[in-house]
């Protein structure tokens, strides 16, 4: 039996994390419209920082959620920027080997 490559497992993990982040933002928006219990911003940023920043940005755009809150939007952009910079550095290192 063939073993699943590590990159496929990591890719599935990130896809799952981004989907969960997207749904979490959607849940928070739904609760905001109904004036119910909200997901703490710290938790939203944590999910983004763990690797779900693409899901967070997609949800932010599609639900039009957390776009008027400038401190939160700035923090989310910093998280995404750091992740992109990290991926670029990793790619540069990988290519230079």
Beta strands, then each sheet from edge to edge (+ up, - down):
end
